[in-house]
Amino acid sequence: MNERMHKILIVDDDIGMAETCAKLFRRQGLLPILAHSGQEALSCLDADVGIEIILTDLIMPDMSGVELLQAVKQRDPAVEVIIMTGYGTIPNAVQAMKLGASDYITKPFDKVEILAIVDKILTIKELQEEVRSLRASLREEHGIEALVGVSKAMREVFHKIRAAAAVDSPVLIVGETGTGKELVARAIHALSDRAKHPFVPVNCTALPRDLLESELFGHKKGAYTGAHGDAKGLFRAAEGGTLLLDEIGDMPVEGQAKLLRTLQEHTIRPIGETSEIPVNVRVFAATNQPIPVLLDTNRLRADLYYRLSVIAIDVPPLRQRLDDIPLLAQHFIQRCNARYKRAIEGMDREALDCLMAYHWPGNVRELENLIEGLFVLRHLKKVITKDDLPTPLRQPTRSLAPEANIEASSLAAAEQEAILRALKVTGGNKSKAAELLGISRDRLYRKIELYGLEDV
């Protein structure tokens, strides 16, 4: 146990027994609080949020230890309860453990035994707090807080993240746009031995084809027209850490050949350089395209695929992890509460049913943008209702194909309304409006032209 004073509430109508326990715990550096009835114990618990353990007799006049246990767990499930019992009531103590008691001990008890039970409970609580602190640190420092989920599909992803973090092999992450592929990559990096070194994400689609080799591997001054100085490239920028090549299928085939050599030899040759330079970089690749399609269309070299897919992680689309939608929605609501200084409590059942029925073509990112859009564009009350949701989400679509039975006029009206609200909120700033809507600026301009909103 650490040196912090842990509070333990002793509940027994036998004043002498309670005092004996209190002296024992004080000698061990614990802070005992005494109560002589179940009701008095609940009053102590309500008045003092620092109580971690309750040691209670099983048989008391006003309230049994089992009744006290149930009342305590309703108030604060984190408080641990130990039951004291006589030999004749051991079955009742066992029943109490089924209801959530941490342990039981028979009277007259051995001092070493009761101290061992308390020490075990406090050690476990401290370990749990350490884990919570680690998770909070990962969320804050590495931005993986959106990896939320309890569904079977996400539990499989979490399992693979832990497995991938324990080794140093390449990783291939496959999933639709908006599913959180980069978050998965960041989580693996953050939990790995490379966590203190750079994580460098690169979108292969955004790299100019004629400059791809230079961007990745660097170049020497004068290596080509416009190379006015040395450039170390992204591989050396990620030295010791992890390089994520997003949308690997958009990398030119000649670049893929050079990447394959780097993965095999752990060296790079910048353009204009005559010798190989060793690099220590772990490579992740990601794509939103089905791997068979990339291979069949020769957009991804088969030999590179086999090298990258030592560990393969499929990130499921949101429509395949419906159990996670309420949890994700609440997570994004809490984040928006902090960002916009609001106090929205959550969503009502009807609104959640609408979210569960929607097909989510944009996946988790679309849900995140939806929640933030509600905070910015709607006058929300304490609870988000079905009426707060955009029209497409208020229409049941779960049993339908994504394109079916949604009237074009309704979609158009909803789009126009969203665009108008975004432009109003941003004072007509189209770049900020596009960011708020979760679409590209070019797409927003096309929509504005389509709906004749140029003069808005």
Secondary structure by P-SEA (a helix, b strand, c coil): ccccbbbbbbbccaaaaaaaaaaaaaaacbbbbbbccaaaaaaaaaacccccccccccccccccaaaaaaaaaaacccbbbbbbbcccaaaaaaaaaaacccccccccccaaaaaaaaaaaaaaaaaaaaaaaaaaaaaacccccccccccaaaaaaaaaaaaaaacccbbbbbbcccccaaaaaaaaaaacccccccccccccccccccccccccccccccccccccccccccccccccbbbbbcccccccaaaaaaaaaaaaccccccccccbbbbbbbbbbbbbcccaaaaaaaccccaaaaaaaacbbbbbbcccccccaaaaaaaaaaaaaaaaaccccccccaaaaaaaaaccccccaaaaaaaaaaaaccccccccccccccccccccccccccccccccaaaaaaaaaaaaaaaaaaaccaaaaaaaaacccaaaaaaaaaaaccccc
